[in-house]
Amino acid sequence: MLKKNKQIFYRFIPLTIFLILFMIGIAVNEPQRVLEQAWNICLDCIGIG
């Protein structure tokens, strides 16, 4: 039974790491930066920017 509990625990490690990094990204306003870069690329592609 102990081995099964370890397997369940190890499955949640990547999820936990992802959530921590996700929250850090939101805290440093990363979504806004990504949106601004996407906006600039789109404008460049259609020849406006």
mmCIF file as Biopython writes it, N, C-alpha, C and O atoms, coordinates in Angstrom:
data_model
#
loop_
_atom_site.group_PDB
_atom_site.id
_atom_site.type_symbol
_atom_site.label_atom_id
_atom_site.label_alt_id
_atom_site.label_comp_id
_atom_site.label_asym_id
_atom_site.label_entity_id
_atom_site.label_seq_id
_atom_site.pdbx_PDB_ins_code
_atom_site.Cartn_x
_atom_site.Cartn_y
_atom_site.Cartn_z
_atom_site.occupancy
_atom_site.B_iso_or_equiv
_atom_site.auth_seq_id
_atom_site.auth_asym_id
_atom_site.pdbx_PDB_model_num
ATOM 1   N N  . MET A ? 1  ? 0.823  -1.204 0.000   1.0 0.0 1  A 1 
ATOM 2   C CA . MET A ? 1  ? 0.000  0.000  0.000   1.0 0.0 1  A 1 
ATOM 3   C C  . MET A ? 1  ? 0.865  1.265  0.000   1.0 0.0 1  A 1 
ATOM 4   O O  . MET A ? 1  ? 0.499  2.280  -0.593  1.0 0.0 1  A 1 
ATOM 5   N N  . LEU A ? 2  ? 1.998  1.189  0.663   1.0 0.0 2  A 1 
ATOM 6   C CA . LEU A ? 2  ? 2.874  2.357  0.735   1.0 0.0 2  A 1 
ATOM 7   C C  . LEU A ? 2  ? 3.405  2.740  -0.650  1.0 0.0 2  A 1 
ATOM 8   O O  . LEU A ? 2  ? 3.562  3.922  -0.955  1.0 0.0 2  A 1 
ATOM 9   N N  . LYS A ? 3  ? 3.677  1.742  -1.477  1.0 0.0 3  A 1 
ATOM 10  C CA . LYS A ? 3  ? 4.174  2.015  -2.824  1.0 0.0 3  A 1 
ATOM 11  C C  . LYS A ? 3  ? 3.129  2.747  -3.659  1.0 0.0 3  A 1 
ATOM 12  O O  . LYS A ? 3  ? 3.478  3.631  -4.441  1.0 0.0 3  A 1 
ATOM 13  N N  . LYS A ? 4  ? 1.882  2.402  -3.510  1.0 0.0 4  A 1 
ATOM 14  C CA . LYS A ? 4  ? 0.810  3.063  -4.256  1.0 0.0 4  A 1 
ATOM 15  C C  . LYS A ? 4  ? 0.679  4.525  -3.825  1.0 0.0 4  A 1 
ATOM 16  O O  . LYS A ? 4  ? 0.439  5.395  -4.662  1.0 0.0 4  A 1 
ATOM 17  N N  . ASN A ? 5  ? 0.831  4.799  -2.545  1.0 0.0 5  A 1 
ATOM 18  C CA . ASN A ? 5  ? 0.766  6.180  -2.056  1.0 0.0 5  A 1 
ATOM 19  C C  . ASN A ? 5  ? 1.903  7.015  -2.629  1.0 0.0 5  A 1 
ATOM 20  O O  . ASN A ? 5  ? 1.711  8.188  -2.950  1.0 0.0 5  A 1 
ATOM 21  N N  . LYS A ? 6  ? 3.083  6.423  -2.758  1.0 0.0 6  A 1 
ATOM 22  C CA . LYS A ? 6  ? 4.216  7.141  -3.345  1.0 0.0 6  A 1 
ATOM 23  C C  . LYS A ? 6  ? 3.947  7.466  -4.802  1.0 0.0 6  A 1 
ATOM 24  O O  . LYS A ? 6  ? 4.278  8.558  -5.264  1.0 0.0 6  A 1 
ATOM 25  N N  . GLN A ? 7  ? 3.353  6.537  -5.530  1.0 0.0 7  A 1 
ATOM 26  C CA . GLN A ? 7  ? 3.044  6.778  -6.935  1.0 0.0 7  A 1 
ATOM 27  C C  . GLN A ? 7  ? 2.060  7.928  -7.075  1.0 0.0 7  A 1 
ATOM 28  O O  . GLN A ? 7  ? 2.219  8.773  -7.956  1.0 0.0 7  A 1 
ATOM 29  N N  . ILE A ? 8  ? 1.061  7.972  -6.232  1.0 0.0 8  A 1 
ATOM 30  C CA . ILE A ? 8  ? 0.091  9.070  -6.272  1.0 0.0 8  A 1 
ATOM 31  C C  . ILE A ? 8  ? 0.781  10.388 -5.947  1.0 0.0 8  A 1 
ATOM 32  O O  . ILE A ? 8  ? 0.520  11.410 -6.583  1.0 0.0 8  A 1 
ATOM 33  N N  . PHE A ? 9  ? 1.661  10.356 -4.956  1.0 0.0 9  A 1 
ATOM 34  C CA . PHE A ? 9  ? 2.397  11.559 -4.563  1.0 0.0 9  A 1 
ATOM 35  C C  . PHE A ? 9  ? 3.246  12.076 -5.719  1.0 0.0 9  A 1 
ATOM 36  O O  . PHE A ? 9  ? 3.256  13.276 -5.992  1.0 0.0 9  A 1 
ATOM 37  N N  . TYR A ? 10 ? 3.958  11.179 -6.401  1.0 0.0 10 A 1 
ATOM 38  C CA . TYR A ? 10 ? 4.835  11.578 -7.503  1.0 0.0 10 A 1 
ATOM 39  C C  . TYR A ? 10 ? 4.052  12.121 -8.691  1.0 0.0 10 A 1 
ATOM 40  O O  . TYR A ? 10 ? 4.591  12.908 -9.468  1.0 0.0 10 A 1 
ATOM 41  N N  . ARG A ? 11 ? 2.828  11.731 -8.847  1.0 0.0 11 A 1 
ATOM 42  C CA . ARG A ? 11 ? 2.011  12.255 -9.937  1.0 0.0 11 A 1 
ATOM 43  C C  . ARG A ? 11 ? 1.655  13.724 -9.729  1.0 0.0 11 A 1 
ATOM 44  O O  . ARG A ? 11 ? 1.439  14.452 -10.698 1.0 0.0 11 A 1 
ATOM 45  N N  . PHE A ? 12 ? 1.594  14.159 -8.498  1.0 0.0 12 A 1 
ATOM 46  C CA . PHE A ? 12 ? 1.203  15.534 -8.209  1.0 0.0 12 A 1 
ATOM 47  C C  . PHE A ? 12 ? 2.375  16.498 -8.155  1.0 0.0 12 A 1 
ATOM 48  O O  . PHE A ? 12 ? 2.165  17.708 -8.076  1.0 0.0 12 A 1 
ATOM 49  N N  . ILE A ? 13 ? 3.584  16.003 -8.196  1.0 0.0 13 A 1 
ATOM 50  C CA . ILE A ? 13 ? 4.752  16.885 -8.156  1.0 0.0 13 A 1 
ATOM 51  C C  . ILE A ? 13 ? 4.791  17.819 -9.361  1.0 0.0 13 A 1 
ATOM 52  O O  . ILE A ? 13 ? 4.946  19.025 -9.167  1.0 0.0 13 A 1 
ATOM 53  N N  . PRO A ? 14 ? 4.657  17.328 -10.610 1.0 0.0 14 A 1 
ATOM 54  C CA . PRO A ? 14 ? 4.675  18.267 -11.749 1.0 0.0 14 A 1 
ATOM 55  C C  . PRO A ? 14 ? 3.525  19.272 -11.696 1.0 0.0 14 A 1 
ATOM 56  O O  . PRO A ? 14 ? 3.705  20.436 -12.056 1.0 0.0 14 A 1 
ATOM 57  N N  . LEU A ? 15 ? 2.370  18.843 -11.261 1.0 0.0 15 A 1 
ATOM 58  C CA . LEU A ? 15 ? 1.233  19.756 -11.152 1.0 0.0 15 A 1 
ATOM 59  C C  . LEU A ? 15 ? 1.518  20.857 -10.141 1.0 0.0 15 A 1 
ATOM 60  O O  . LEU A ? 15 ? 1.207  22.024 -10.377 1.0 0.0 15 A 1 
ATOM 61  N N  . THR A ? 16 ? 2.107  20.484 -9.023  1.0 0.0 16 A 1 
ATOM 62  C CA . THR A ? 16 ? 2.439  21.461 -7.993  1.0 0.0 16 A 1 
ATOM 63  C C  . THR A ? 16 ? 3.474  22.460 -8.502  1.0 0.0 16 A 1 
ATOM 64  O O  . THR A ? 16 ? 3.351  23.663 -8.272  1.0 0.0 16 A 1 
ATOM 65  N N  . ILE A ? 17 ? 4.493  21.957 -9.194  1.0 0.0 17 A 1 
ATOM 66  C CA . ILE A ? 17 ? 5.511  22.848 -9.745  1.0 0.0 17 A 1 
ATOM 67  C C  . ILE A ? 17 ? 4.895  23.798 -10.766 1.0 0.0 17 A 1 
ATOM 68  O O  . ILE A ? 17 ? 5.197  24.991 -10.777 1.0 0.0 17 A 1 
ATOM 69  N N  . PHE A ? 18 ? 4.023  23.255 -11.628 1.0 0.0 18 A 1 
ATOM 70  C CA . PHE A ? 18 ? 3.355  24.087 -12.619 1.0 0.0 18 A 1 
ATOM 71  C C  . PHE A ? 18 ? 2.553  25.199 -11.950 1.0 0.0 18 A 1 
ATOM 72  O O  . PHE A ? 18 ? 2.632  26.355 -12.365 1.0 0.0 18 A 1 
ATOM 73  N N  . LEU A ? 19 ? 1.790  24.859 -10.929 1.0 0.0 19 A 1 
ATOM 74  C CA . LEU A ? 19 ? 0.954  25.861 -10.264 1.0 0.0 19 A 1 
ATOM 75  C C  . LEU A ? 19 ? 1.798  26.948 -9.603  1.0 0.0 19 A 1 
ATOM 76  O O  . LEU A ? 19 ? 1.436  28.124 -9.635  1.0 0.0 19 A 1 
ATOM 77  N N  . ILE A ? 20 ? 2.910  26.561 -9.011  1.0 0.0 20 A 1 
ATOM 78  C CA . ILE A ? 20 ? 3.796  27.552 -8.385  1.0 0.0 20 A 1 
ATOM 79  C C  . ILE A ? 20 ? 4.357  28.502 -9.442  1.0 0.0 20 A 1 
ATOM 80  O O  . ILE A ? 20 ? 4.344  29.719 -9.257  1.0 0.0 20 A 1 
ATOM 81  N N  . LEU A ? 21 ? 4.850  27.946 -10.548 1.0 0.0 21 A 1 
ATOM 82  C CA . LEU A ? 21 ? 5.396  28.798 -11.605 1.0 0.0 21 A 1 
ATOM 83  C C  . LEU A ? 21 ? 4.315  29.649 -12.258 1.0 0.0 21 A 1 
ATOM 84  O O  . LEU A ? 21 ? 4.572  30.790 -12.642 1.0 0.0 21 A 1 
ATOM 85  N N  . PHE A ? 22 ? 3.115  29.107 -12.386 1.0 0.0 22 A 1 
ATOM 86  C CA . PHE A ? 22 ? 1.990  29.850 -12.945 1.0 0.0 22 A 1 
ATOM 87  C C  . PHE A ? 22 ? 1.661  31.060 -12.083 1.0 0.0 22 A 1 
ATOM 88  O O  . PHE A ? 22 ? 1.444  32.154 -12.603 1.0 0.0 22 A 1 
ATOM 89  N N  . MET A ? 23 ? 1.623  30.872 -10.784 1.0 0.0 23 A 1 
ATOM 90  C CA . MET A ? 23 ? 1.312  31.969 -9.869  1.0 0.0 23 A 1 
ATOM 91  C C  . MET A ? 23 ? 2.433  33.017 -9.872  1.0 0.0 23 A 1 
ATOM 92  O O  . MET A ? 23 ? 2.159  34.214 -9.785  1.0 0.0 23 A 1 
ATOM 93  N N  . ILE A ? 24 ? 3.679  32.576 -9.970  1.0 0.0 24 A 1 
ATOM 94  C CA . ILE A ? 24 ? 4.790  33.523 -10.046 1.0 0.0 24 A 1 
ATOM 95  C C  . ILE A ? 24 ? 4.679  34.348 -11.321 1.0 0.0 24 A 1 
ATOM 96  O O  . ILE A ? 24 ? 4.897  35.559 -11.291 1.0 0.0 24 A 1 
ATOM 97  N N  . GLY A ? 25 ? 4.344  33.714 -12.438 1.0 0.0 25 A 1 
ATOM 98  C CA . GLY A ? 25 ? 4.179  34.427 -13.700 1.0 0.0 25 A 1 
ATOM 99  C C  . GLY A ? 25 ? 3.089  35.468 -13.632 1.0 0.0 25 A 1 
ATOM 100 O O  . GLY A ? 25 ? 3.252  36.575 -14.145 1.0 0.0 25 A 1 
ATOM 101 N N  . ILE A ? 26 ? 1.986  35.130 -13.008 1.0 0.0 26 A 1 
ATOM 102 C CA . ILE A ? 26 ? 0.898  36.100 -12.858 1.0 0.0 26 A 1 
ATOM 103 C C  . ILE A ? 26 ? 1.329  37.251 -11.947 1.0 0.0 26 A 1 
ATOM 104 O O  . ILE A ? 26 ? 0.971  38.404 -12.188 1.0 0.0 26 A 1 
ATOM 105 N N  . ALA A ? 27 ? 2.092  36.938 -10.904 1.0 0.0 27 A 1 
ATOM 106 C CA . ALA A ? 27 ? 2.525  37.965 -9.956  1.0 0.0 27 A 1 
ATOM 107 C C  . ALA A ? 27 ? 3.453  38.989 -10.605 1.0 0.0 27 A 1 
ATOM 108 O O  . ALA A ? 27 ? 3.455  40.155 -10.210 1.0 0.0 27 A 1 
ATOM 109 N N  . VAL A ? 28 ? 4.238  38.570 -11.592 1.0 0.0 28 A 1 
ATOM 110 C CA . VAL A ? 28 ? 5.164  39.507 -12.236 1.0 0.0 28 A 1 
ATOM 111 C C  . VAL A ? 28 ? 4.583  40.063 -13.537 1.0 0.0 28 A 1 
ATOM 112 O O  . VAL A ? 28 ? 5.318  40.613 -14.357 1.0 0.0 28 A 1 
ATOM 113 N N  . ASN A ? 29 ? 3.280  39.925 -13.727 1.0 0.0 29 A 1 
ATOM 114 C CA . ASN A ? 29 ? 2.539  40.505 -14.855 1.0 0.0 29 A 1 
ATOM 115 C C  . ASN A ? 29 ? 2.993  39.946 -16.201 1.0 0.0 29 A 1 
ATOM 116 O O  . ASN A ? 29 ? 3.019  40.667 -17.198 1.0 0.0 29 A 1 
ATOM 117 N N  . GLU A ? 30 ? 3.344  38.678 -16.232 1.0 0.0 30 A 1 
ATOM 118 C CA . GLU A ? 30 ? 3.789  38.042 -17.468 1.0 0.0 30 A 1 
ATOM 119 C C  . GLU A ? 30 ? 2.685  37.937 -18.517 1.0 0.0 30 A 1 
ATOM 120 O O  . GLU A ? 30 ? 2.985  38.102 -19.700 1.0 0.0 30 A 1 
ATOM 121 N N  . PRO A ? 31 ? 1.425  37.672 -18.159 1.0 0.0 31 A 1 
ATOM 122 C CA . PRO A ? 31 ? 0.393  37.594 -19.204 1.0 0.0 31 A 1 
ATOM 123 C C  . PRO A ? 31 ? 0.270  38.883 -20.013 1.0 0.0 31 A 1 
ATOM 124 O O  . PRO A ? 31 ? 0.035  38.827 -21.220 1.0 0.0 31 A 1 
ATOM 125 N N  . GLN A ? 32 ? 0.421  40.024 -19.384 1.0 0.0 32 A 1 
ATOM 126 C CA . GLN A ? 32 ? 0.344  41.301 -20.091 1.0 0.0 32 A 1 
ATOM 127 C C  . GLN A ? 32 ? 1.488  41.436 -21.086 1.0 0.0 32 A 1 
ATOM 128 O O  . GLN A ? 32 ? 1.294  41.923 -22.199 1.0 0.0 32 A 1 
ATOM 129 N N  . ARG A ? 33 ? 2.666  41.008 -20.687 1.0 0.0 33 A 1 
ATOM 130 C CA . ARG A ? 33 ? 3.832  41.092 -21.582 1.0 0.0 33 A 1 
ATOM 131 C C  . ARG A ? 33 ? 3.644  40.189 -22.794 1.0 0.0 33 A 1 
ATOM 132 O O  . ARG A ? 33 ? 3.946  40.585 -23.919 1.0 0.0 33 A 1 
ATOM 133 N N  . VAL A ? 34 ? 3.149  38.988 -22.569 1.0 0.0 34 A 1 
ATOM 134 C CA . VAL A ? 34 ? 2.916  38.066 -23.676 1.0 0.0 34 A 1 
ATOM 135 C C  . VAL A ? 34 ? 1.874  38.640 -24.630 1.0 0.0 34 A 1 
ATOM 136 O O  . VAL A ? 34 ? 2.028  38.550 -25.848 1.0 0.0 34 A 1 
ATOM 137 N N  . LEU A ? 35 ? 0.825  39.223 -24.085 1.0 0.0 35 A 1 
ATOM 138 C CA . LEU A ? 35 ? -0.213 39.821 -24.915 1.0 0.0 35 A 1 
ATOM 139 C C  . LEU A ? 35 ? 0.344  40.978 -25.746 1.0 0.0 35 A 1 
ATOM 140 O O  . LEU A ? 35 ? 0.017  41.107 -26.926 1.0 0.0 35 A 1 
ATOM 141 N N  . GLU A ? 36 ? 1.178  41.815 -25.140 1.0 0.0 36 A 1 
ATOM 142 C CA . GLU A ? 36 ? 1.783  42.928 -25.875 1.0 0.0 36 A 1 
ATOM 143 C C  . GLU A ? 36 ? 2.677  42.429 -27.007 1.0 0.0 36 A 1 
ATOM 144 O O  . GLU A ? 36 ? 2.653  42.990 -28.103 1.0 0.0 36 A 1 
ATOM 145 N N  . GLN A ? 37 ? 3.460  41.391 -26.760 1.0 0.0 37 A 1 
ATOM 146 C CA . GLN A ? 37 ? 4.326  40.850 -27.801 1.0 0.0 37 A 1 
ATOM 147 C C  . GLN A ? 37 ? 3.493  40.249 -28.928 1.0 0.0 37 A 1 
ATOM 148 O O  . GLN A ? 37 ? 3.814  40.437 -30.101 1.0 0.0 37 A 1 
ATOM 149 N N  . ALA A ? 38 ? 2.440  39.538 -28.589 1.0 0.0 38 A 1 
ATOM 150 C CA . ALA A ? 38 ? 1.575  38.954 -29.615 1.0 0.0 38 A 1 
ATOM 151 C C  . ALA A ? 38 ? 0.931  40.053 -30.442 1.0 0.0 38 A 1 
ATOM 152 O O  . ALA A ? 38 ? 0.809  39.923 -31.660 1.0 0.0 38 A 1 
ATOM 153 N N  . TRP A ? 39 ? 0.524  41.120 -29.799 1.0 0.0 39 A 1 
ATOM 154 C CA . TRP A ? 39 ? -0.094 42.243 -30.501 1.0 0.0 39 A 1 
ATOM 155 C C  . TRP A ? 39 ? 0.891  42.849 -31.494 1.0 0.0 39 A 1 
ATOM 156 O O  . TRP A ? 39 ? 0.532  43.124 -32.639 1.0 0.0 39 A 1 
ATOM 157 N N  . ASN A ? 40 ? 2.126  43.057 -31.060 1.0 0.0 40 A 1 
ATOM 158 C CA . ASN A ? 40 ? 3.145  43.640 -31.943 1.0 0.0 40 A 1 
ATOM 159 C C  . ASN A ? 40 ? 3.455  42.723 -33.115 1.0 0.0 40 A 1 
ATOM 160 O O  . ASN A ? 40 ? 3.607  43.196 -34.241 1.0 0.0 40 A 1 
ATOM 161 N N  . ILE A ? 41 ? 3.550  41.447 -32.879 1.0 0.0 41 A 1 
ATOM 162 C CA . ILE A ? 41 ? 3.836  40.506 -33.961 1.0 0.0 41 A 1 
ATOM 163 C C  . ILE A ? 41 ? 2.706  40.513 -34.973 1.0 0.0 41 A 1 
ATOM 164 O O  . ILE A ? 41 ? 2.950  40.509 -36.179 1.0 0.0 41 A 1 
ATOM 165 N N  . CYS A ? 42 ? 1.472  40.524 -34.491 1.0 0.0 42 A 1 
ATOM 166 C CA . CYS A ? 42 ? 0.327  40.537 -35.410 1.0 0.0 42 A 1 
ATOM 167 C C  . CYS A ? 42 ? 0.322  41.803 -36.269 1.0 0.0 42 A 1 
ATOM 168 O O  . CYS A ? 42 ? 0.057  41.742 -37.470 1.0 0.0 42 A 1 
ATOM 169 N N  . LEU A ? 43 ? 0.613  42.936 -35.657 1.0 0.0 43 A 1 
ATOM 170 C CA . LEU A ? 43 ? 0.655  44.174 -36.424 1.0 0.0 43 A 1 
ATOM 171 C C  . LEU A ? 43 ? 1.778  44.165 -37.451 1.0 0.0 43 A 1 
ATOM 172 O O  . LEU A ? 43 ? 1.615  44.682 -38.556 1.0 0.0 43 A 1 
ATOM 173 N N  . ASP A ? 44 ? 2.918  43.580 -37.089 1.0 0.0 44 A 1 
ATOM 174 C CA . ASP A ? 44 ? 4.021  43.471 -38.040 1.0 0.0 44 A 1 
ATOM 175 C C  . ASP A ? 44 ? 3.655  42.553 -39.208 1.0 0.0 44 A 1 
ATOM 176 O O  . ASP A ? 44 ? 4.012  42.820 -40.356 1.0 0.0 44 A 1 
ATOM 177 N N  . CYS A ? 45 ? 2.950  41.487 -38.907 1.0 0.0 45 A 1 
ATOM 178 C CA . CYS A ? 45 ? 2.607  40.515 -39.961 1.0 0.0 45 A 1 
ATOM 179 C C  . CYS A ? 45 ? 1.679  41.117 -41.013 1.0 0.0 45 A 1 
ATOM 180 O O  . CYS A ? 45 ? 1.787  40.793 -42.196 1.0 0.0 45 A 1 
ATOM 181 N N  . ILE A ? 46 ? 0.778  41.981 -40.591 1.0 0.0 46 A 1 
ATOM 182 C CA . ILE A ? 46 ? -0.139 42.543 -41.569 1.0 0.0 46 A 1 
ATOM 183 C C  . ILE A ? 46 ? 0.359  43.877 -42.119 1.0 0.0 46 A 1 
ATOM 184 O O  . ILE A ? 46 ? -0.317 44.506 -42.933 1.0 0.0 46 A 1 
ATOM 185 N N  . GLY A ? 47 ? 1.541  44.308 -41.678 1.0 0.0 47 A 1 
ATOM 186 C CA . GLY A ? 47 ? 2.174  45.472 -42.275 1.0 0.0 47 A 1 
ATOM 187 C C  . GLY A ? 47 ? 1.778  46.805 -41.679 1.0 0.0 47 A 1 
ATOM 188 O O  . GLY A ? 47 ? 2.066  47.843 -42.276 1.0 0.0 47 A 1 
ATOM 189 N N  . ILE A ? 48 ? 1.131  46.821 -40.529 1.0 0.0 48 A 1 
ATOM 190 C CA . ILE A ? 48 ? 0.741  48.094 -39.915 1.0 0.0 48 A 1 
ATOM 191 C C  . ILE A ? 48 ? 1.842  48.599 -38.983 1.0 0.0 48 A 1 
ATOM 192 O O  . ILE A ? 48 ? 2.129  49.796 -38.956 1.0 0.0 48 A 1 
ATOM 193 N N  . GLY A ? 49 ? 2.448  47.709 -38.232 1.0 0.0 49 A 1 
ATOM 194 C CA . GLY A ? 49 ? 3.406  48.117 -37.205 1.0 0.0 49 A 1 
ATOM 195 C C  . GLY A ? 49 ? 4.762  48.126 -37.737 1.0 0.0 49 A 1 
ATOM 196 O O  . GLY A ? 49 ? 5.706  48.444 -37.014 1.0 0.0 49 A 1 
#
